[in-house]
Amino acid sequence: MKLQDTAGMLDNVRTICLALPEAVEVIDGFGHNTFKINRKSFVISGESEKGFSLSFKSDRETQELLLQKEHFYKTPHIGHHGWVSIQNPDQEVWEELTDLIQEAYLRAAPKRLVKKWNQKP
């Protein structure tokens, strides 16, 4: 995995997450880029020797469905809370990831923002 590939993936995540109302990016204590709404994490990304990883908040039903697909796996340490991860996502899964990131945001967002989101045309 080339450095520019992981940087490009982080740029994709950043573009998706920061387009969501009141979402912010912070670097957590482990050096991961973490996207939060109202101090609640909804996406965490990082790099390792295996490349770029992306984790997002989900519910258990969605998690079970995603785990049946070959490229998703239960996030270590927080997977029991419904979090799902993907390693080095291919270009063709970014549309699905955009939807999953938006769902993660709505799971963490305060009710007023969820209501506002649901009223969008």
N, C-alpha and C positions, 0 to 999 in steps of 0.2 A: 504494500500500500504506500503510495507516494504521499509526501507531505501535502502537496497541493490538493490531492484527492480528499484527504481528511479536512483540510481547510474549506474546500468547496462544499462538503457535506455539512460542516458547521455553519457555513453561510446560508445554506438551504434551511436548516433548522432555525437559525436566527431570523431569517426573513419570515418564515411561517409564524413563529412564536411572537415576535415583536409586532406583528400586524394585529394581534389580538388586543382588545381594549385593556389598558392598565397592566399588561404583562411586562415584567422586568427580567433582566438577565443579571445573575450574580455568579461569582466563582465561589464554589463551596469549599469547605475545609480540606477536601481531597483533590482540589484543583479542577473539578468538573464544571463545565458551563451548565448552570442550572437556571431554568426558566420558571418564574413564580408569578402567581397572582395572589394578592392579598397575603403575602408571606407563606403561601402554600405552594410547594413544588408540583409542577405538572409534567415537566420534561427535564431529563438530565442527560447530558452528552459528555463523552470523554474519549480519550485515546489510550491505547495500550500497544503492546507488541503485536497484537492481533489486528490493529487498525482502529477505525472509528466505531464507537458504539453509541446507540441511542436507546434511552429507556423512557417510558411514558406511563402515566397513571391510567389505569383501566379498572373495570369492574371484573368480578370473577367470571361472569358469563362470557364476556368478550375475551377475557384472557384465555379461557378454555378453547374458544373457537380459534384464536390466533395461534395457540400452541400446537394445533393440528397442522399448521402450515410449517414447511421446513425451515424458513428463515427466522422465525420468532422463537424466543425462549423466555422462561421465567427469570426475571431479574434477581440476581443473587442478593440476599439479605432483606429485600423488600418485596419480593415476588409474592409472598404470602398475603400481602396487602393488595394484590391485583396488578402489580407493575409488570410490564412486558418489555423485553429488549430485542434489539436487532443489531447484528454486527455487519458493518460494511454494506449498507443497503444499496441494491442495484437501482439504476435509474427508473426502471419500470415500477418500483414499489413506492415511489415518492408521492404519487397521487393518493394512494391508500394511506401512507404515513401522514399526509396533510390532514385527512379526515380524522385519523386516530389522534393526532396532536390537538385538533380542535375539540374532540370529545374529551381528551384529558384536561384541557383548559376548562371546559364546562363542568367537569367533575370537581375541580378545585375552586372555581370562581364563586364569589358571593351571589346570592339569589338575585340581587338587582341587576348584575351583569348578565346572568343567565336569561333573565326575563327580557332584557334589552336585546340580547343575541337572538332569542327566539322570535322577536317581533320584526327582525330584519326581513325585507321583501325577498 
